[in-house]
């Protein structure tokens, strides 16, 4: 991905950077790379075994794992790109949304894979084939172990420490620190672990009791799990990419704070997500008396530490503000 990077120039004390990456960005990137490697190695084993032993449940689990490889690879690549272009002034509000773009892309792929697995599983229900249950069961069990290992790697989140002022507000708005990129990969691996459990149950039933139809039925269930996650991931990441209001409750709090403590009226307010733990705010105020925008911004940042980029416009009009 070739992107020209304009050189940043010094403009004096009014200049500020636009690096809106999470505090644990490099740690998350490293975890994503490790999980990608672990999952990719076993993905090849599981898909190959599924075709060899004729197990649709094993194939569904393997292709589901393949979506993890893609999602985790996209996650790792997005972290790298975000870090590499953190100082690139072409990105007006920083490179913090690379992760959300990766999450959206992987969700589209997930939906396509879910449709394919559902179709193939339905065909197997209508036209059953012989399954080597013993060998397939062994591979599925190993796959579950790989899922658990990947989930463990992705779940190691660095502890964050907040001051007294931060605590008063972050306990209401802590989801603003959610790394959608890493969380998508983590929950996706957990979903795959659940699919592996279903595959093991289906193969065990086939091996012990000869119940053959459970294998393709589990394939359909696995497809539904994938489709459900894909829908949620598309929805959440799309809202971020479209600069939807990040936290309506926080926006309401900010409006109330400005109007109650300063006596001003908020005529326009936009709150959106710039990256994990970073929000942008643009607010237009009508004030009955002279007050500087810098003073207002300083007060906002004291109360709302997540506000990384704040733009304030103040219009003075004594007759326009009602008590």
ABEGO torsion letter per residue (X at the ends): XBBBBBBBBBAEAABBBABBBBAAAAAAAAAAAAAAAAAAAAAAAAAAAAAAAGBAAAAAAAAAAAAAAAAAAAAAAAAAAAAAAAABAABAAEAAAAAAAAAAAAAAAAAAAAAAAAAAAAAAAABBBBBBAAAAAAAAAAAAAAAAAAAAAAABBBBBBBBAAAAAAAAAAAAAABBAAAAAAAAAAAAAAAAAAAAAAAAAAAAAAGBAAAAAAAAAAAAAAAAAAAAAAAAAAAAAAAGBBABAAAAAAAAAAAAAAAGBBBABBBBBBAEBGBBBBBBBBBBABBBBAAAAAAAAAAABAABABBBBBBBBBAAABBX
